């Protein structure tokens, strides 16, 4: 068993951090956005006809695309962190996504 005893200053710092996180989350909610990995991102309502935005989609949203599993979803996110997608065809620059997979998903993606 390990018992961790925090100093008073650590407890105060933690409380301040939690308060800031709460304020950021409230600010996102007031702007009709969602807090994702510390950033406010506007996520469109999920409808059966909505397209997945390659520049803002979460890993889980990307995994709803045919042929995109966890590893490819992570690769897409890593790619867009370096360079945002400028067209849907740019997804073919991601390792493991070629013409055949692009043909399957192109109707369901947007930028």
Backbone bond lengths (Angstrom), bond angles and torsions (degrees), N, CA, C in turn:
res aa  C-N    CA-C-N  psi(-1)  N-CA   C-N-CA  omega(-1)  CA-C   N-CA-C  phi
1 X - - - 1.441 - - 1.520 108.49 -
2 X 1.321 115.18 141.61 1.456 120.85 177.20 1.520 107.99 -121.88
3 X 1.311 115.57 130.98 1.456 120.61 177.49 1.523 107.71 -115.21
4 X 1.316 115.53 123.98 1.459 120.43 179.61 1.516 107.83 -105.63
5 X 1.319 115.46 127.26 1.459 120.94 178.10 1.526 106.59 -113.57
6 X 1.330 115.19 116.36 1.459 120.38 -178.91 1.525 109.92 -87.21
7 X 1.332 115.08 148.38 1.460 119.59 175.18 1.523 108.93 -74.88
8 X 1.319 116.23 164.93 1.463 120.30 178.69 1.525 110.64 -59.70
9 X 1.323 117.23 -40.28 1.463 121.32 -178.97 1.531 110.96 -65.27
10 X 1.327 117.58 -38.95 1.470 120.60 177.47 1.526 110.94 -63.28
11 X 1.322 117.13 -38.86 1.464 121.62 178.41 1.524 109.72 -66.41
12 X 1.325 117.77 -43.05 1.469 121.81 178.67 1.527 110.26 -63.54
13 X 1.349 117.16 -45.10 1.465 121.40 178.87 1.525 111.49 -61.53
14 X 1.322 116.08 -40.66 1.463 120.37 179.18 1.528 110.52 -63.96
15 X 1.315 116.57 -42.52 1.469 121.28 179.61 1.529 110.24 -63.11
16 X 1.337 117.08 -40.94 1.466 120.95 178.56 1.532 110.23 -64.37
17 X 1.313 117.09 -42.86 1.456 121.59 179.16 1.521 111.00 -61.04
18 X 1.315 116.56 -44.88 1.470 120.87 179.19 1.533 110.95 -62.94
19 X 1.325 117.43 -38.32 1.466 121.27 179.32 1.534 110.44 -65.54
20 X 1.320 116.98 -42.19 1.469 120.51 177.71 1.525 110.28 -63.52
21 X 1.324 116.99 -43.83 1.470 120.46 178.16 1.523 110.86 -59.61
22 X 1.320 116.40 -40.74 1.463 121.32 -179.96 1.533 110.47 -64.33
23 X 1.338 116.96 -42.09 1.465 121.17 178.74 1.519 111.51 -63.82
24 X 1.331 116.99 -41.96 1.467 121.07 178.58 1.520 110.10 -63.47
25 X 1.322 116.53 -42.97 1.459 120.70 179.57 1.530 110.80 -63.06
26 X 1.323 117.41 -42.31 1.466 121.09 177.97 1.527 111.18 -63.66
27 X 1.325 115.64 -40.28 1.460 120.11 178.95 1.530 110.30 -62.03
28 X 1.329 116.77 -40.45 1.470 121.17 178.29 1.521 110.55 -65.10
29 X 1.322 116.02 -45.01 1.463 120.02 -179.13 1.519 110.98 -62.65
30 X 1.329 116.82 -38.96 1.462 120.39 179.63 1.525 111.71 -67.04
31 X 1.315 117.28 -25.36 1.464 121.79 178.35 1.528 110.93 -94.89
32 X 1.331 116.77 12.19 1.463 122.81 -178.82 1.528 111.36 55.88
33 X 1.310 115.52 42.29 1.455 122.49 177.63 1.518 109.03 -122.03
34 X 1.324 116.19 172.32 1.457 121.92 -179.90 1.516 108.96 -120.41
35 X 1.314 116.15 141.54 1.450 121.23 177.38 1.522 108.36 -83.39
36 X 1.337 116.30 116.03 1.460 122.00 179.84 1.522 107.79 -127.85
37 X 1.320 116.46 118.18 1.465 122.22 179.96 1.525 112.39 50.56
38 X 1.329 116.70 41.16 1.451 121.12 176.96 1.515 115.43 82.42
39 X 1.314 118.26 5.25 1.467 121.53 -179.33 1.524 110.00 -124.38
40 X 1.328 115.46 143.47 1.463 120.38 175.93 1.520 108.62 -81.57
41 X 1.304 116.08 120.95 1.459 120.80 -178.42 1.516 108.31 -129.12
42 X 1.321 114.90 131.38 1.454 119.43 177.47 1.521 107.42 -81.79
43 X 1.296 115.61 117.61 1.458 121.26 179.88 1.515 107.47 -108.85
44 X 1.319 115.60 123.53 1.452 120.13 -179.71 1.513 109.57 -67.36
45 X 1.327 114.42 150.99 1.453 119.38 178.59 1.513 109.45 -59.81
46 X 1.315 115.21 141.99 1.459 120.67 -179.56 1.519 110.19 -82.80
47 X 1.297 115.49 111.99 1.452 120.62 172.88 1.509 106.81 -123.62
48 X 1.308 116.00 165.56 1.457 118.28 -176.91 1.519 111.52 -65.81
49 X 1.336 118.07 -23.86 1.460 120.98 -178.37 1.523 112.97 -98.56
50 X 1.336 118.48 -1.16 1.454 119.43 -177.13 1.525 110.28 -74.61
51 X 1.321 113.59 148.54 1.464 119.73 179.52 1.519 109.32 -98.46
52 X 1.310 115.74 154.57 1.457 122.67 178.77 1.519 108.25 -86.85
53 X 1.335 116.71 124.69 1.458 121.40 178.80 1.522 108.53 -83.75
54 X 1.323 116.39 118.90 1.462 121.15 -176.02 1.523 113.00 -64.41
55 X 1.332 117.08 -26.10 1.463 120.25 -176.84 1.529 113.76 -88.81
56 X 1.337 117.66 -14.43 1.469 118.58 -176.72 1.527 114.22 -127.74
57 X 1.314 117.96 -9.78 1.465 121.07 -174.58 1.524 111.93 -66.12
58 X 1.309 114.99 145.63 1.456 120.89 174.22 1.532 109.17 -78.38
59 X 1.307 115.40 168.55 1.466 119.88 178.20 1.522 110.04 -58.65
60 X 1.318 116.40 -42.10 1.465 120.48 -178.84 1.528 111.50 -63.60
61 X 1.329 116.88 -40.02 1.463 120.41 178.39 1.528 110.56 -65.38
62 X 1.312 116.72 -42.42 1.470 120.06 179.63 1.527 110.66 -63.59
63 X 1.333 116.33 -34.44 1.459 119.99 -178.84 1.526 112.76 -70.06
64 X 1.332 117.67 -11.21 1.466 119.73 176.16 1.519 111.85 -77.46
65 X 1.332 116.60 -12.63 1.467 120.67 177.95 1.525 110.24 -76.06
66 X 1.303 116.50 142.49 1.461 122.20 -179.89 1.530 110.55 -61.05
67 X 1.319 116.42 124.71 1.460 121.18 177.01 1.523 114.58 87.32
68 X 1.329 117.52 -1.04 1.463 120.77 179.63 1.525 108.35 -105.99
69 X 1.314 114.44 112.78 1.459 120.34 176.96 1.516 109.90 -101.13
70 X 1.311 115.45 -167.84 1.463 120.51 -176.76 1.527 112.28 -61.67
71 X 1.323 117.59 -45.02 1.463 120.93 -177.25 1.526 111.66 -64.52
72 X 1.342 117.33 -44.86 1.469 119.55 179.86 1.518 111.07 -68.48
73 X 1.328 117.76 -35.55 1.467 120.75 177.16 1.532 109.71 -62.07
74 X 1.327 116.33 -42.65 1.464 120.48 177.72 1.523 110.91 -64.64
75 X 1.344 117.26 -38.88 1.465 121.17 177.37 1.529 111.18 -63.03
76 X 1.323 117.14 -39.12 1.470 121.32 178.68 1.527 109.56 -63.85
77 X 1.320 116.46 -43.86 1.463 120.84 -179.73 1.525 110.61 -64.65
78 X 1.341 117.45 -42.99 1.466 120.96 178.10 1.518 110.79 -61.62
79 X 1.348 116.88 -41.53 1.461 120.54 179.96 1.528 110.59 -62.28
80 X 1.339 117.10 -47.46 1.473 119.65 -175.55 1.520 112.82 -70.32
81 X 1.345 117.34 -21.85 1.460 119.69 175.52 1.524 110.82 -68.64
82 X 1.332 116.59 -30.47 1.464 121.36 177.65 1.523 111.00 -83.10
83 X 1.320 116.03 -41.66 1.461 121.60 -176.72 1.526 108.88 -151.52
84 X 1.335 117.50 117.26 1.469 119.43 179.67 1.531 111.19 -63.25
85 X 1.310 115.66 150.89 1.450 120.65 177.47 1.520 108.85 -70.73
86 X 1.338 116.50 133.40 1.464 121.54 178.66 1.518 110.79 -101.32
87 X 1.319 116.84 -23.29 1.466 122.24 175.31 1.526 107.31 -147.72
88 X 1.325 115.97 161.49 1.464 117.74 -179.10 1.517 111.30 -66.08
89 X 1.325 117.17 -25.98 1.470 120.69 178.72 1.527 112.28 -65.17
90 X 1.343 116.97 -22.46 1.469 120.91 179.34 1.525 112.18 -61.49
91 X 1.322 117.45 -19.26 1.466 119.70 179.97 1.533 110.93 -62.80
92 X 1.328 116.41 -22.79 1.472 119.83 178.79 1.522 111.55 -70.46
93 X 1.328 117.38 -12.00 1.464 121.33 176.32 1.530 111.45 -77.79
94 X 1.330 116.47 -15.34 1.463 121.63 177.96 1.523 108.26 -76.24
95 X 1.298 116.28 132.91 1.456 121.61 -179.01 1.530 111.19 -55.81
96 X 1.319 116.47 129.95 1.461 121.49 176.76 1.513 114.28 92.33
97 X 1.329 117.22 -2.22 1.465 119.69 178.77 1.531 107.98 -114.41
98 X 1.314 114.70 109.31 1.455 120.70 -178.48 1.519 111.55 -111.94
99 X 1.319 115.20 -166.05 1.466 121.15 -177.03 1.519 112.86 -60.90
100 X 1.333 117.64 -40.97 1.465 119.34 -176.20 1.534 111.79 -68.10
101 X 1.319 117.83 -42.62 1.460 120.61 177.72 1.530 109.89 -68.02
102 X 1.321 116.74 -40.27 1.462 120.22 177.89 1.525 110.57 -59.15
103 X 1.323 117.18 -40.97 1.458 120.74 179.38 1.537 111.58 -61.33
104 X 1.330 116.58 -33.81 1.467 120.78 179.57 1.524 112.59 -70.70
105 X 1.335 116.92 -34.64 1.476 120.28 -170.93 1.519 114.45 -106.12
106 X 1.322 119.21 -10.52 1.462 120.43 -170.47 1.527 113.70 -59.50
107 X 1.314 118.14 -29.11 1.469 121.42 179.67 1.528 112.31 -75.58
108 X 1.336 116.04 -14.03 1.468 120.49 -175.18 1.514 113.77 -110.36
109 X 1.344 118.19 6.45 1.458 120.72 -178.24 1.522 111.46 -123.33
110 X 1.310 114.66 156.27 1.467 122.53 176.84 1.514 108.51 -149.42
111 X 1.343 116.25 173.70 1.477 119.87 175.07 1.512 108.98 -124.04
